[in-house]
Amino acid sequence: MDSNNNFDELKNQWGWGGYTTKDVKSCRLMSRIIALIYNWWNLYVRLALPGQHHEAITSRPLLLTSVGRLTKHSGQKKIIVTSMHGSTKKLARAYNHLNIIFKDLKLAAPQLSVAECWSRILANITKTFEAQQGATERYEPRFLI
C-alpha cells in the first residue's frame, strides 16, 4: 500500500492536518494522541475485518453506529446488537469474527499472562499479513508490559 494514503487518511479523517497554536508542547501531545488512537483503531478494525485495510471514513460508521444490549435468561448472557448502518451482513461477519477470537481467548486467558493475551490478539491480526505474503516463519509479537 502506498504510504501517502496513510498520511492522507491521518490528515483528512483523523484531524492530523496541522495545528494553529504556537504552543509546541500541546501540539505534540495532540498529534501523539491522534497517532495512538489511529493505530489502535486500525488494529481493532483489522481484527474485526481481516483481509484488507479499511479507512476510517468507512469503518467508523460501520462499527460505531450500533447499540448493544445485554440480556440475561436461564443463566445465559446474550448481547443483542442493533445497527443503523446499511451493511448489516458485513457488520454481522465482523462481530462473529470478534466473537470467535474472544471466546477462544477467554478459554485460555486464566492461564496466560497479560503479555501472552496481547500476543495472541496481535497474532490474529497479523495472520492475514502472513497469508498474503506467504510467510514461512510465524510472526510472534512481543511486548514489555
N, C-alpha and C positions, 0 to 999 in steps of 0.2 A: 504494500500500500504506500502511496506517496505520503511523505511526512508533512508536506504542505497542507494536506487535508486535515491533519490533526490540529495544526496551528489555526487553520481557518475555523474549525469547529470550536476550539477554545475561545477564539476571539468573538465569533458571531453568536454562538449558542450558550456559552458559559460566562460571558461578560469579561473576558480577559483581554479586552481591546485597548487598554490603556487607562491611565488614571490622571485626574486633573488636579492633583494636590501636590504641593511641594514637600509634603511630609513623607520622606522616603521610607521611614520605618513602617508606617501604616500601609503604604503601597506594597511593600514586600510581604507583609502579613496577609493582606487580602489576596495577593497573587498566589501565595503558598496555600492558602485555604482553598481557593478555586482549583488549583492543581491537585490537591489531595482529594477533594470531592469528585473531580473529574476522573481520577484514577480509580477510586472506589466504585463509582457508578459504572465505569467500563468493565471492571471485574464482575460486578453483580449482573450486568446485562449479558456478559459473556457466559456466566454460569447459567443464567435463565434461558438464553437463546444462543446456544453454541453454533459454531459453523461460520459466522461472519460478523464483522463489526457493524454495530447499529449505532447510527448517530443519535445524539441527544434529541434532536428535533423530532425523531420518530419514536425513540424508545421511551422517553419521558411520558408522553401522552398515553402510550400503551400500558406502561407499568405503574403509572401514578394516578390513574383515574378510576381506580377500583376502591370499593368499600368492602371490608371484611367483617364478618360477624361470627363469633364463636358460639356454637350451640353445644349443649351437653344433654345426652339422653342415654339411659341404660348403661351408664359408666363409660360411654364413648364420647369423645370430643370431635367435633367437626367444625371446620372453618368454611363458611359459605362466602364466596367472593362474588360481588355484583360489580360488573364493569359497565362503564358508559362508553367504552371505546367500541368501534365497529368491528375490529379484528378479534372477535372472541375466540376463534379457533386457535389463532396464534398465541393468544394470551393463555388459553387453557393448556396448550402444549408447553408454554414456559413454566406455568405453575406446576404442572405434572412433573416436569423435569426437575424443578427445585425440590418438589416433594420427595422424589426418589432419592436424590442426593442427601437431603437432610434426614430422611428416615434411616438410611444406611449409616450416616454419621452418628445419629442418636444411639444406634445399637452399639457402636464401638466407642463412643465418647467417654463412658466411665473409665475405660482402661487407658485412654490416651491423655497425653499432656496437652496443654493449650497449643503449643507449637506443632504437635502432631496433628491436631484437628485442623489448624490452618494449612498445614502441608497437604492434607487430604483435599481440602476445598480447592486449593490452588492447583493440585494435580488434576482435579476435574476440569478446571478452567483451561489448563494447558493441554489437555487431552486432544482437543480439536487441532491445535497447532502441530502437535506431534503427528497426527494422522495426515494433515495436509503436507507436511514436509517429509513424510516417510521416515521419520526418525527411528534409528535403530536403538539408540540409547534412550532410556527413560529419564525425563527431567524430574529431579527431586528438589523442590524448593526448600530452602532452609531459612528459618527466622530466629532472630535473637529477641526473645521476649522477656 
